[in-house]
Amino acid sequence: DAGRIRAVAALVRDAARSGRVVVVLSALQGITDLLVAAARAAESGSDDFRAALDTLRTRHLETVRGLFGPADQAAVITPLTLMANELEEVLHGVELLRECTHRTMDLAMSFGERMSCAIFTAFLAAHGGKAQYVDAREILVTDERFGAGAVDFAASYPRISARLASVPGIPVVPGFIAATPNGVTTTLGRDGSDYTASIVGAALGADAIEIWTDVDGVLSADPRVVPGAFVIPEVS
């Protein structure tokens, strides 16, 4: 939400004072699950996918309104509206065909990260930070195993280093998504944003990869099953 984005922006600005940083973001919480549900509803012929689209639009608009003043909102909302409209066309196609292939599902799921990065880039830029959105599909190459693409590191590393070197300020990269050599959207599997960050960090020879998340750390067990689960301070 808007509050979390403000917190992330503060972390990024603080880190950028010490050296060059690249930001990799996931979708807003719950959005990927919403996109999967929308695609499945469209595949079954249910009109419920339109309600999911309304929820998607509302969540992102509420976030924008919580971050930007009225005069600045339109510039952020316009690209989000275009993406939501594109997604609606994709899902309408699924509804007509009554089929959602793994390839189509990857495309549908990609909108979460793309939309969150559009908001974050605009927010960072509006608060004095030079920021530029860099579509991960330009720099991360995978095979055609849709849903869990295997990264072609030999092809990806030069693209990552060359593209990000040309960005003035802070590159903002959507996690989780990539593309085949022919430019078809793929995903790296669920929770793939951490993986994206690791790949980008390795390609750039980064000093560190910092992963900020909504849990306290790596636990000894699933706390929903084991009440006494504790945070492990360090792992090899």
For each residue, the residues with C-beta under 8 A, 3 or more apart:
1: 4 5 28 29 62 63 66
2: 5 6 62 63 65 66 67
3: 6 7 66
4: 1 7 8
5: 1 2 8 9 63 67 119 120 123
6: 2 3 9 10 67 123
7: 3 4 10 11
8: 4 5 11 12 23 25 120 212
9: 5 6 12 13 120 123 124 127 129
10: 6 7 13 14
11: 7 8 14 15 212
12: 8 9 15 16 21 23 124 129 170
13: 9 10 16 17 124 127 129
14: 10 11 17 18
15: 11 12 18 19 21 210
16: 12 13 19 20 21 129 170
17: 13 14
18: 14 15
19: 15 16 207
20: 16
21: 12 15 16 170
22: 164 170 171 173 200 201 204 206
23: 8 12 120 170 171 172 173
24: 173 174 175 193 196 197 200
25: 8 113 116 117 120 172 173 174 175 193
26: 32 112 113 116 175 176 193
27: 31 32 112 113 115 116 176
28: 1 31 59 60 63 112 115 116
29: 1 214
30: 33 34
31: 27 28 34 35 56 59 112 115 116
32: 26 27 35 36 109 112 176 190
33: 30 36 37
34: 30 31 37 38 52 55 56
35: 31 32 38 39 52 56 87 108 109 111 112
36: 32 33 39 40 105 108 109
37: 33 34 40 41 48 52
38: 34 35 41 42 48 49 52 53 56 91 108
39: 35 36 42 43 49 91 94 100 104 105 108 109
40: 36 37 43 44 100
41: 37 38 44 46 47 48 49 52
42: 38 39 45 46 49 91 92 94 95 100
43: 39 40 94 95 98 99 100
44: 40 41 98
45: 42 95 98
46: 41 42 49
47: 41 50 51
48: 37 38 41 51 52
49: 38 39 41 42 46 52 53 91 94 95
50: 47 53 54 88
51: 47 48 54 55
52: 34 35 37 38 41 48 49 55 56
53: 38 49 50 56 57 84 87 88 91
54: 50 51 57 58
55: 34 51 52 58 59
56: 31 34 35 38 52 53 59 60 84 87 111
57: 53 54 60 61 80 81 84
58: 54 55 61 62
59: 28 31 55 56 62 63
60: 28 56 57 63 64 80 84 115 119
61: 57 58 64 65 77 80
62: 1 2 58 59 65 66
63: 1 2 5 28 59 60 66 67 119
64: 60 61 67 68 73 76 77 80 119
65: 2 61 62 68 73
66: 1 2 3 62 63
67: 2 5 6 63 64 119 123
68: 64 65 72 73 76 122 123 126
69: 72 73
70: 73
71:
72: 68 69 75 76 126
73: 64 65 68 69 70 76 77
74: 77 78
75: 72 78 122
76: 64 68 72 73 79 80 118 119 122
77: 61 64 73 74 80 81
78: 74 75 81 82
79: 76 82 83 118
80: 57 60 61 64 76 77 83 84 115 118 119
81: 57 77 78 84 85
82: 78 79 85 86
83: 79 80 86 87 111 114 115 118
84: 53 56 57 60 80 81 87 88 111 115
85: 81 82 88 89
86: 82 83 89 90 111
87: 35 53 56 83 84 90 91 108 111
88: 50 53 84 85 91 92
89: 85 86 92 93
90: 86 87 93 94 104 107 108
91: 38 39 42 49 53 87 88 94 95 108
92: 42 88 89 95 96
93: 89 90 96 97 104
94: 39 42 43 49 90 91 97 98 99 100 104 108
95: 42 43 45 49 91 92 98
96: 92 93
97: 93 94
98: 43 44 45 94 95
99: 43 94 104
100: 39 40 42 43 94 104 105 108
101: 104 105 146
102: 105 106 146 147
103: 106 107 144 146 184 185
104: 39 90 93 94 99 100 101 107 108
105: 36 39 100 101 102 108 109 146 147
106: 102 103 109 110 146 147 177 185 186 187
107: 90 103 104 110 185
108: 35 36 38 39 87 90 91 94 100 104 105 111
109: 32 35 36 39 105 106 112 176 177 187
110: 106 107 113 114 137 174 176 177 185 187
111: 35 56 83 84 86 87 108 114 115
112: 26 27 28 31 32 35 109 115 116 176
113: 25 26 27 110 116 117 136 174 175 176 177 193
114: 83 110 111 117 118 135 174 177
115: 27 28 31 60 80 83 84 111 112 118 119
116: 25 26 27 28 31 112 113 119 120 174
117: 25 113 114 120 121 133 172 173 174
118: 76 79 80 83 114 115 121 122 133
119: 5 60 63 64 67 76 80 115 116 122 123
120: 5 8 9 23 25 116 117 123 124 131 172
121: 117 118 124 125 131 132 133 172
122: 68 75 76 118 119 125 126
123: 5 6 9 67 68 119 120 126 127
124: 9 12 13 120 121 127 129 131 170 172
125: 121 122 129 130 131
126: 68 72 122 123
127: 9 13 123 124
128:
129: 9 12 13 16 124 125 169 170
130: 125 168 169 170
131: 120 121 124 125 169 170 171 172
132: 121 167 168 169 170 171 172
133: 117 118 121 172
134: 138 139 163 164 167 171 172 173
135: 114 138 139 173 174
136: 113 139 140 173 174 175 176 177 178 196
137: 110 140 177 178 179 183 185
138: 134 135 159 163 179
139: 134 135 136 156 159 160 163 164 173 200
140: 136 137 151 156 159 160 177 178 179 188 196 199
141: 151 152 155 156 159 178 179 180 181
142: 145 149 150 151 152 178 179 180 186 188
143: 149 150 152 180
144: 103 149 180 184 186
145: 142 148 149 150 186
146: 101 102 103 105 106 149 186 187
147: 102 105 106 187 189
148: 145 187 188 189
149: 142 143 144 145 146 178 180 186 187 188 189
150: 142 143 145
151: 140 141 142 156 178 188 199
152: 141 142 143 155 156 181
153: 156 157 199
154: 157
155: 141 152 158 159 181
156: 139 140 141 151 152 153 159 160 178 199 203
157: 153 154 160 161 202 203
158: 155 161 162
159: 138 139 140 141 155 156 162 163
160: 139 140 156 157 163 164 199 200 203 204
161: 157 158 164 165 203 204
162: 158 159 165 166
163: 134 138 139 159 160 166 167
164: 22 134 139 160 161 167 171 200 204
165: 161 162
166: 162 163
167: 132 134 163 164 170 171
168: 130 132
169: 129 130 131 132
170: 12 16 21 22 23 124 129 130 131 132 167
171: 22 23 131 132 134 164 167
172: 23 25 117 120 121 124 131 132 133 134
173: 22 23 24 25 117 134 135 136 139 196 200
174: 24 25 110 113 114 116 117 135 136 177 196
175: 24 25 26 113 136 192 193 194 195 196 197
176: 26 27 32 109 110 112 113 136 187 188 191 192 193 195 196
177: 106 109 110 113 114 136 137 140 174 185 186 187 188 192 196
178: 136 137 140 141 142 149 151 156 185 186 187 188 196
179: 137 138 140 141 142 182 183 184 185 186
180: 141 142 143 144 149 183 184 186
181: 141 152 155
182: 179
183: 137 179 180
184: 103 144 179 180
185: 103 106 107 110 137 177 178 179
186: 106 142 144 145 146 149 177 178 179 180
187: 106 109 110 146 147 148 149 176 177 178 192
188: 140 142 148 149 151 176 177 178 192 195 196
189: 147 148 149 192 195
190: 32
191: 176 194 195
192: 175 176 177 187 188 189 195 196
193: 24 25 26 113 175 176 196 197
194: 175 191 197 198 211
195: 175 176 188 189 191 192 198 199
196: 24 136 140 173 174 175 176 177 178 188 192 193 199 200
197: 24 175 193 194 200 201 209 211
198: 194 195 201 202 209
199: 140 151 153 156 160 195 196 202 203
200: 22 24 139 160 164 173 196 197 203 204 206
201: 22 197 198 204 206 208 209
202: 157 198 199 205 206
203: 156 157 160 161 199 200
204: 22 160 161 164 200 201
205: 202
206: 22 200 201 202 209
207: 19
208: 201
209: 197 198 201 206
210: 15
211: 194 197
212: 8 11
213:
214: 29
215: 219
216: 219 231
217: 231 232
218: 231 232 235
219: 215 216 222 223 229 230 231 232
220: 226 229 230 231 232
221: 225 226 229
222: 219 225 226 229
223: 219 226 227 229
224:
225: 221 222
226: 220 221 222 223 229
227: 223
228:
229: 219 220 221 222 223 226
230: 219 220
231: 216 217 218 219 220
232: 217 218 219 220 235
233:
234:
235: 218 232
236:
